[in-house]
Amino acid sequence: MKYEVDHRGYYGQFGGAYIPEMLYPNVEELRNNYLNIITDESFQKAFHQLLKDYVGRPTPLFFANRLSEKYKAKIYLKREDLCHTGAHKVNNTIGQILLAQRLGKKKIIAETGAGQHGVATATVCALMGMECVVYMGQVDMERQRPNVERMRILGAKVVPATSGNMTLKDATNEAMRHWINNPSDTHYIIGSVVGPHPYPDMVARFQSVISDEMRKQLTETIGNPFPDYVFACVGGGSNAAGAFYHYLDSEHVNLVGVEAAGKGVSSGESAATTALGKPGVLHGSKTLLMQTEDGQVVEPYSISAGLDYPGIGPIHAHLFDTGRVKFVSATDDEAMNAGIELSRLEGIIPAIESAHAVAVLNQFEFDPDDVVVINLSGRGDKDLETYIRWGKY
């Protein structure tokens, strides 16, 4: 694959493993073993069995009739919001907990922003009887309170991150710190296509089930596996990596990543990394990130906790760099309006993250026969407080 990671862990100029010496043994252990483990037949059987019987896959590919009428195209929603726990995140946590077991790990740590990855991690730890600690920014804990309580009910310890602007970046810092101090018995389940190699590749492989199903479902529905467009929101970028994965080499499929413009790309309160970022190192890999002239990370902002991240995964930095994926952005208000619109037109309340992908449809000129797939990465239950506070419905 032209866009696949190379043997050094790079996508073009982006990727690698920029890690403290203390983490080297952990990351090397993963790097040396992950492909053999996850391609093993018994692993794949266990993984797909759980995806089917526990997660509820395959998720439906739903033809959104009224949305299609409005935007004059054939719009399908890939319903990741119908996964157990309410988002795509569980695809990856199932894969990584099985991997951790095969590596003989006893404890799990994770970071979370919107809380969906934290819930998905707590869920699989409960399923497998493993100890679980989740780091979450104090600000995110307040705006995603239901998810905090879900994690606690599932038996996880939720630890607030109180540095920086107390969101996803800071939770990731704390989780990495914990891992450095507990290297031998602990596996860190990173929730997105970020972090040192092999995490971006590993997470993308686990999430690639999304586009694998899309190909089969489109073949059944329209007679061929190729849509004209695939839209997905991008924070770190795991749902987008999964939705794009099997289409990367099919250049005739237009891939669109939607970032959070916050209060406007130029407002100083944004998370639109491809518009604002420069190459740098963040959380163990070289990627695009928002930073000052002297390389300090700029605090990101988005109304959606899951897109509130100052960088993107190295695979997306490469896809942006090569032009394979078109990156656009939606503001807070555009995303919130799109969430309400989808709720009213199709009876589906989306996560605010996912609403960003719907919000940019009016930026495109579609032909009536264009087949458009939007990866609906999560459901809106967790965001009811934010919808209520926003209040313009």
C-alpha positions as CSV (number, residue, x, y, z in Angstrom):
1,M,0.0,0.0,0.0
2,K,1.3,3.4,-1.0
3,Y,0.1,5.0,2.2
4,E,1.1,2.3,4.6
5,V,3.6,2.7,7.3
6,D,7.2,1.7,6.5
7,H,9.5,-0.6,8.4
8,R,10.8,2.3,10.5
9,G,7.3,3.4,11.5
10,Y,7.0,6.4,9.2
11,Y,4.3,7.6,6.8
12,G,6.4,9.6,4.4
13,Q,8.1,12.2,6.7
14,F,5.7,11.6,9.6
15,G,5.6,9.0,12.4
16,G,8.4,7.3,14.2
17,A,8.9,6.7,17.9
18,Y,10.2,9.7,19.8
19,I,10.1,8.3,23.3
20,P,11.9,8.6,26.7
21,E,14.5,5.8,27.3
22,M,12.3,4.4,30.0
23,L,9.6,3.5,27.5
24,Y,11.9,2.0,25.0
25,P,11.5,-1.6,26.2
26,N,7.6,-1.4,26.2
27,V,7.4,0.2,22.7
28,E,10.0,-2.3,21.3
29,E,8.1,-5.2,22.8
30,L,5.0,-4.0,21.0
31,R,6.8,-3.2,17.8
32,N,8.4,-6.7,17.7
33,N,5.3,-8.6,18.4
34,Y,2.2,-6.7,17.3
35,L,2.0,-7.9,13.7
36,N,2.6,-11.5,14.5
37,I,0.0,-11.5,17.2
38,I,-2.8,-9.6,15.4
39,T,-2.4,-11.5,12.1
40,D,-2.5,-14.8,13.9
41,E,-5.5,-16.9,13.0
42,S,-6.6,-17.5,16.6
43,F,-6.3,-13.8,17.4
44,Q,-8.4,-12.8,14.4
45,K,-11.0,-15.4,15.3
46,A,-11.3,-14.1,18.9
47,F,-11.3,-10.5,17.7
48,H,-14.0,-10.9,15.1
49,Q,-16.1,-13.1,17.4
50,L,-16.2,-10.3,20.0
51,L,-16.9,-7.7,17.3
52,K,-19.9,-9.7,16.2
53,D,-21.3,-11.0,19.5
54,Y,-20.3,-8.2,21.9
55,V,-19.9,-5.0,19.9
56,G,-22.8,-5.8,17.5
57,R,-21.0,-5.6,14.2
58,P,-21.4,-5.2,11.3
59,T,-22.9,-1.8,12.0
60,P,-25.6,-0.8,9.5
61,L,-25.0,1.4,6.4
62,F,-28.1,3.5,6.4
63,F,-29.5,5.4,3.4
64,A,-30.4,8.8,4.8
65,N,-33.3,9.7,2.5
66,R,-34.2,13.2,3.7
67,L,-30.5,14.2,4.1
68,S,-30.0,13.0,0.6
69,E,-32.9,15.1,-0.7
70,K,-31.5,18.2,1.0
71,Y,-27.9,17.9,-0.3
72,K,-28.9,16.3,-3.7
73,A,-26.7,13.2,-3.5
74,K,-27.1,9.6,-2.3
75,I,-26.0,9.9,1.4
76,Y,-25.3,6.9,3.5
77,L,-24.5,6.9,7.2
78,K,-22.1,4.3,8.6
79,R,-23.7,3.7,12.0
80,E,-20.7,3.4,14.3
81,D,-23.0,5.1,16.9
82,L,-24.7,1.8,17.2
83,C,-21.7,-0.1,18.5
84,H,-21.8,-1.2,22.1
85,T,-20.6,1.7,24.2
86,G,-21.9,4.2,21.6
87,A,-18.9,4.8,19.3
88,H,-16.2,3.3,17.1
89,K,-13.7,3.3,19.9
90,V,-14.6,-0.2,21.1
91,N,-13.3,-1.7,17.9
92,N,-9.8,-0.8,18.9
93,T,-10.1,-1.5,22.7
94,I,-11.2,-5.1,21.9
95,G,-8.2,-5.6,19.7
96,Q,-5.7,-4.0,22.2
97,I,-7.0,-5.9,25.2
98,L,-6.6,-9.2,23.4
99,L,-3.1,-8.1,22.4
100,A,-2.3,-7.1,26.0
101,Q,-3.4,-10.5,27.3
102,R,-1.1,-12.3,24.8
103,L,1.8,-10.1,26.0
104,G,1.1,-11.1,29.6
105,K,0.1,-7.7,30.8
106,K,-2.0,-7.4,34.0
107,K,-3.1,-3.7,34.1
108,I,-4.4,-1.3,31.5
109,I,-4.1,2.5,31.3
110,A,-5.8,4.8,28.8
111,E,-6.4,8.5,28.1
112,T,-9.7,9.9,27.0
113,G,-11.2,13.2,25.8
114,A,-14.8,12.8,25.0
115,G,-14.9,9.8,27.3
116,Q,-15.9,7.3,24.6
117,H,-12.4,5.7,24.5
118,G,-12.3,5.7,28.3
119,V,-15.7,3.9,28.4
120,A,-14.7,1.5,25.7
121,T,-11.4,0.7,27.6
122,A,-13.3,0.3,31.0
123,T,-15.8,-1.9,29.2
124,V,-13.2,-4.4,27.8
125,C,-11.3,-4.4,31.1
126,A,-14.5,-5.4,32.9
127,L,-15.1,-8.0,30.3
128,M,-11.6,-9.5,30.7
129,G,-11.2,-8.9,34.5
130,M,-8.3,-6.5,34.2
131,E,-7.4,-3.5,36.3
132,C,-8.1,-0.2,34.5
133,V,-6.9,3.4,35.1
134,V,-8.2,6.2,32.8
135,Y,-6.7,9.7,32.6
136,M,-9.1,12.5,31.6
137,G,-8.7,16.2,31.6
138,Q,-10.5,18.0,34.4
139,V,-12.4,20.2,31.9
140,D,-13.5,17.1,29.9
141,M,-14.6,15.3,33.1
142,E,-17.0,18.2,33.7
143,R,-18.4,18.4,30.2
144,Q,-18.6,14.6,29.8
145,R,-19.9,13.7,33.3
146,P,-22.1,10.8,32.2
147,N,-19.1,9.1,30.6
148,V,-17.1,9.6,33.8
149,E,-19.8,7.8,35.8
150,R,-20.0,5.0,33.2
151,M,-16.3,4.3,33.6
152,R,-16.6,4.3,37.4
153,I,-19.6,1.9,37.2
154,L,-17.6,-0.4,35.0
155,G,-14.9,-0.5,37.7
156,A,-12.3,1.9,36.2
157,K,-10.4,4.5,38.3
158,V,-10.7,7.9,36.6
159,V,-7.8,10.2,37.3
160,P,-8.2,14.0,36.5
161,A,-5.4,15.7,34.5
162,T,-5.1,19.2,35.9
163,S,-2.2,20.6,33.9
164,G,-2.4,22.8,30.7
165,N,-5.9,23.4,29.6
166,M,-7.0,20.1,31.2
167,T,-8.2,18.3,28.1
168,L,-7.1,15.4,25.9
169,K,-3.4,16.5,25.4
170,D,-2.9,16.7,29.1
171,A,-4.6,13.4,29.8
172,T,-2.2,11.8,27.3
173,N,0.8,13.4,29.1
174,E,-0.4,11.9,32.4
175,A,-1.0,8.5,30.9
176,M,2.5,8.4,29.4
177,R,3.9,9.4,32.7
178,H,2.1,6.5,34.4
179,W,3.4,4.1,31.8
180,I,7.0,5.2,32.3
181,N,6.6,4.5,36.0
182,N,4.9,1.1,35.5
183,P,6.5,-0.3,32.4
184,S,6.5,-4.1,32.9
185,D,3.0,-5.1,33.9
186,T,1.0,-2.4,32.2
187,H,-0.3,-1.9,28.6
188,Y,-1.3,1.5,27.5
189,I,-4.4,1.4,25.2
190,I,-4.0,4.5,23.1
191,G,-7.4,5.5,21.6
192,S,-6.4,7.2,18.4
193,V,-3.9,6.9,15.5
194,V,-1.4,8.9,17.6
195,G,1.6,8.1,19.7
196,P,4.8,6.3,18.9
197,H,5.0,3.5,16.3
198,P,3.4,0.9,16.3
199,Y,0.3,2.6,17.8
200,P,-0.9,4.6,14.8
201,D,-0.6,1.5,12.5
202,M,-2.1,-0.8,15.1
203,V,-5.1,1.4,15.8
204,A,-5.7,2.0,12.1
205,R,-5.7,-1.8,11.5
206,F,-8.2,-2.5,14.3
207,Q,-10.5,0.4,13.0
208,S,-10.1,-0.8,9.4
209,V,-13.1,-3.1,10.0
210,I,-15.2,0.1,9.3
211,S,-14.2,0.5,5.7
212,D,-14.0,-3.3,5.2
213,E,-17.7,-3.5,6.1
214,M,-18.5,-0.4,4.0
215,R,-17.0,-2.1,0.9
216,K,-19.2,-5.2,1.4
217,Q,-22.3,-3.2,2.2
218,L,-21.9,-0.9,-0.8
219,T,-21.4,-3.9,-3.0
220,E,-24.7,-5.4,-1.8
221,T,-26.5,-2.0,-2.0
222,I,-25.2,-0.3,-5.1
223,G,-23.4,-3.2,-6.9
224,N,-19.8,-2.0,-6.3
225,P,-17.6,-1.3,-3.3
226,F,-16.6,2.3,-4.2
227,P,-18.4,5.4,-3.0
228,D,-17.7,8.7,-4.6
229,Y,-17.0,10.4,-1.2
230,V,-16.2,9.3,2.3
231,F,-16.5,11.9,5.1
232,A,-15.2,11.5,8.6
233,C,-14.3,13.9,11.5
234,V,-10.7,14.1,12.5
235,G,-9.3,14.9,16.0
236,G,-6.4,12.4,16.4
237,G,-8.2,10.6,13.6
238,S,-9.0,6.9,14.5
239,N,-12.5,6.8,13.0
240,A,-11.3,8.6,9.9
241,A,-8.3,6.2,9.6
242,G,-10.8,3.2,9.8
243,A,-13.2,4.7,7.3
244,F,-10.5,5.6,4.8
245,Y,-8.2,2.5,5.3
246,H,-9.4,0.3,2.5
247,Y,-9.9,3.2,0.0
248,L,-6.5,4.8,0.3
249,D,-5.2,3.2,-2.9
250,S,-8.5,3.8,-4.7
251,E,-7.7,7.3,-5.9
252,H,-11.1,7.8,-7.5
253,V,-12.7,7.7,-4.1
254,N,-12.7,11.3,-2.6
255,L,-11.7,11.2,1.1
256,V,-12.6,14.1,3.3
257,G,-11.4,14.7,6.8
258,V,-13.3,17.3,8.8
259,E,-11.5,19.1,11.7
260,A,-12.9,21.4,14.4
261,A,-12.6,25.1,13.5
262,G,-13.9,25.9,17.0
263,K,-14.8,29.6,17.0
264,G,-13.1,30.1,13.6
265,V,-9.8,28.9,12.1
266,S,-8.2,32.3,12.7
267,S,-9.9,33.0,16.0
268,G,-7.2,31.7,18.3
269,E,-9.7,29.2,19.6
270,S,-9.6,26.3,17.1
271,A,-8.4,22.7,16.6
272,A,-7.9,22.9,12.8
273,T,-4.5,21.3,12.8
274,T,-4.0,21.0,9.0
275,A,-4.8,24.7,8.6
276,L,-2.7,25.9,11.5
277,G,-0.1,23.3,12.3
278,K,3.5,22.8,11.4
279,P,5.7,19.6,11.6
280,G,6.8,18.8,15.2
281,V,6.9,16.0,17.7
282,L,3.9,15.3,20.0
283,H,3.2,12.3,22.2
284,G,5.9,10.2,20.7
285,S,5.6,10.8,16.9
286,K,6.5,13.4,14.3
287,T,3.3,14.9,12.9
288,L,1.5,18.2,12.2
289,L,0.7,20.1,15.4
290,M,-0.4,23.6,16.4
291,Q,2.6,25.3,18.0
292,T,4.2,28.7,18.7
293,E,7.3,30.0,16.8
294,D,9.5,28.4,19.5
295,G,7.8,25.1,19.4
296,Q,5.4,25.3,22.4
297,V,2.1,23.4,21.8
298,V,-0.8,25.8,21.3
299,E,-3.8,24.9,23.4
300,P,-6.6,23.7,21.1
301,Y,-10.3,24.5,21.4
302,S,-13.4,22.8,20.2
303,I,-16.9,22.5,21.6
304,S,-16.5,18.7,21.1
305,A,-14.2,17.1,23.6
306,G,-13.0,14.4,21.2
307,L,-11.7,16.9,18.6
308,D,-10.0,19.1,21.1
309,Y,-6.5,18.0,20.3
310,P,-3.5,20.1,19.0
311,G,-2.3,17.6,16.4
312,I,-3.4,14.8,14.1
313,G,-2.1,11.2,13.7
314,P,1.0,10.9,11.5
315,I,-1.0,8.9,8.9
316,H,-3.3,11.9,8.5
317,A,-0.4,14.3,8.4
318,H,0.9,12.2,5.5
319,L,-2.4,12.0,3.8
320,F,-2.7,15.8,4.0
321,D,0.9,16.3,2.8
322,T,0.3,14.1,-0.3
323,G,-3.1,15.5,-1.0
324,R,-4.8,12.1,-0.8
325,V,-7.3,13.4,1.8
326,K,-9.0,16.8,1.5
327,F,-9.1,18.4,4.9
328,V,-11.8,21.0,5.7
329,S,-13.2,22.3,9.0
330,A,-16.5,23.2,10.7
331,T,-17.0,25.7,13.5
332,D,-18.8,25.0,16.7
333,D,-22.0,26.5,15.5
334,E,-21.9,24.8,12.2
335,A,-21.4,21.4,13.9
336,M,-24.1,22.0,16.4
337,N,-26.6,23.1,13.7
338,A,-25.7,20.0,11.7
339,G,-26.3,17.8,14.8
340,I,-29.8,19.3,15.2
341,E,-30.4,19.0,11.4
342,L,-29.5,15.3,11.4
343,S,-31.7,14.7,14.5
344,R,-34.7,16.4,12.8
345,L,-34.2,14.9,9.3
346,E,-33.3,11.3,10.2
347,G,-34.1,10.8,13.9
348,I,-30.5,10.3,14.8
349,I,-28.8,12.5,17.4
350,P,-25.1,12.3,16.6
351,A,-22.1,12.9,18.8
352,I,-20.9,16.5,18.3
353,E,-17.6,15.1,16.9
354,S,-19.6,13.2,14.2
355,A,-21.8,16.3,13.5
356,H,-18.7,18.0,12.2
357,A,-18.6,15.6,9.3
358,V,-22.2,16.4,8.4
359,A,-21.7,20.1,8.8
360,V,-19.5,20.5,5.7
361,L,-21.8,18.9,3.1
362,N,-22.8,22.3,1.9
363,Q,-19.2,23.0,1.0
364,F,-19.4,20.5,-1.8
365,E,-21.1,20.4,-5.2
366,F,-22.4,16.8,-5.6
367,D,-23.9,15.2,-8.6
368,P,-27.3,13.6,-7.9
369,D,-25.8,10.1,-8.5
370,D,-22.8,10.7,-6.2
371,V,-22.7,8.1,-3.4
372,V,-21.5,9.8,-0.2
373,V,-20.7,7.8,3.0
374,I,-20.5,9.7,6.3
375,N,-18.8,7.8,9.1
376,L,-21.1,8.5,12.0
377,S,-18.5,7.8,14.6
378,G,-20.6,8.2,17.8
379,R,-24.0,8.9,19.3
380,G,-25.1,12.1,21.0
381,D,-26.2,10.8,24.4
382,K,-22.8,11.9,26.0
383,D,-23.3,15.4,24.5
384,L,-26.8,16.2,25.8
385,E,-25.5,18.7,28.3
386,T,-23.5,20.5,25.6
387,Y,-26.6,20.5,23.3
388,I,-28.7,21.9,26.2
389,R,-26.2,24.6,27.1
390,W,-25.8,25.6,23.4
391,G,-29.6,25.7,23.4
392,K,-30.3,27.0,19.8
393,Y,-32.9,24.4,19.0
